[in-house]
């Protein structure tokens, strides 16, 4: 018997079949397909949220009194539990308070609500339990902002209005406002535009905070705001969380402002993590782990 | 034109240039495929797992630690994916199948080819963990330290696994 070392070195097992000539192309196509899937998921989540927001807003428009005094209770998200799974992943439970969560509508904004949600986090994902809670809280804040904005301004799709992403006021006068993207947002994802000065504005522009009407003059540099804008040249395709008009300030008029609490995190991180790093899961009895996934990881 | 280093290709990919990642795939696809084949013993499964390896690598590229060679990192992903595949599909050649392969090779092959066939059949009968160590050490030219990183194990465990694998192969082939 020859030395095992020599034999092993000499005889490398070679598969009888070589890789298909299109292997690299297949890998790259798969990557592209998954990217598109990820993007679709993100868009889908936003569309679902917008649909929920619109439905709630319609319900509120009927009551003038409610519209004037409605107070959205501050959303909160707290880490509840972490359960390691056999596959190396973990299920994280987060307790959500006062949150309109995606398509699940619980009561009205003025009523306290509480529910636990669960996510399976992939073992190779960087997301910590704390980060998960932050992203979900930011998601709740985004929904609360959207609902309140629509309530204040009675937005409807045929007005061709745009509402901005969260912005920070860097300077303000009676006739202009300078803003930049909120620093928690992924600047690259929103095609950074630096600071923008919008001068089609006046000191009687309707201005609100999350609970009531305030004066335009109450705004200060450093405030976080959402702008409602009208643009003369851009079509009506984008409605919610748009930056398009901010890239065309000459043709953009600010027709409303809402001061918001500074967002906790960038919700686009949450959307991008879907199916790649996290999947929604629910307690169930049919799986030995005690949780059933709403959809599968694609990694 | 100078061939770009792995680190340049990684930086360009992270910058959004997918063609650079395609070059990485071209550069390492055969090594990854051969390694998966050594563990899985089946061409079709090895190709699938090699493909999954590169897709996972693409999405985790920002986590790559340049302290290790890119090949070492890819072997780490490929090894994990292969083990996952075995766990999921229970795709393991049963001992009886291995013995049939060895018996057939004795009957039909010339001496050199017969030795090779018997050796590969004996390797195929090793535990997946040992197959992975043998593949990385003998056929992919990895050092103990690199194998330890690829398999997420201490260097001493790698030494022990390799010694046990060789002992089993000796016994099997004697």
Contacts between the chains, C-beta under 8 A, distances in Angstrom:
chain1	res1	chain2	res2	distance
A	1	B	170	7.2
A	1	B	173	6.2
A	1	B	174	5.7
A	2	B	115	8.0
A	4	B	166	5.0
A	4	B	169	5.4
A	4	B	170	5.5
A	4	B	173	7.7
A	5	B	138	7.9
A	5	B	166	7.5
A	7	B	115	7.3
A	7	B	119	5.6
A	8	B	119	7.2
A	8	B	123	7.9
A	8	B	134	6.5
A	8	B	138	4.2
A	8	B	139	7.9
A	8	B	166	8.0
A	8	B	169	7.7
A	9	B	138	5.6
A	11	B	115	7.5
A	11	B	116	4.6
A	11	B	119	5.3
A	11	B	120	7.0
A	12	B	34	7.4
A	12	B	138	7.5
A	12	B	139	4.6
A	13	B	34	7.7
A	13	B	37	6.8
A	13	B	38	5.9
A	13	B	120	4.7
A	13	B	123	7.0
A	13	B	139	7.4
A	14	B	34	7.1
A	15	B	33	7.0
A	15	B	34	7.0
A	15	B	37	4.6
A	15	B	43	4.6
A	15	B	46	6.4
A	16	B	43	6.7
A	17	B	43	4.4
A	19	B	29	6.0
A	19	B	30	6.7
A	19	B	33	5.3
A	19	B	47	6.1
A	19	B	50	7.3
A	20	B	47	7.0
A	23	B	25	7.5
A	23	B	29	5.6
A	23	B	33	8.0
A	23	B	47	7.2
A	23	B	50	7.6
A	23	B	51	7.1
A	24	B	22	5.4
A	24	B	25	4.6
A	24	B	26	5.3
A	24	B	29	6.5
A	26	B	51	6.3
A	27	B	22	7.7
A	27	B	25	5.2
A	27	B	51	5.6
A	27	B	54	4.7
A	27	B	55	6.3
A	27	B	58	8.0
A	28	B	18	6.3
A	28	B	21	7.3
A	28	B	22	5.3
A	28	B	25	7.4
A	30	B	51	6.9
A	30	B	55	5.6
A	31	B	18	7.0
A	31	B	21	7.5
A	31	B	55	5.9
A	31	B	58	5.3
A	32	B	18	7.7
A	34	B	55	7.1
A	34	B	59	7.9
A	124	B	56	7.7
A	124	B	60	6.1
A	124	B	63	7.7
A	126	B	63	7.3
A	276	B	59	6.4
A	299	B	55	7.3
A	299	B	56	5.8
A	299	B	59	5.9
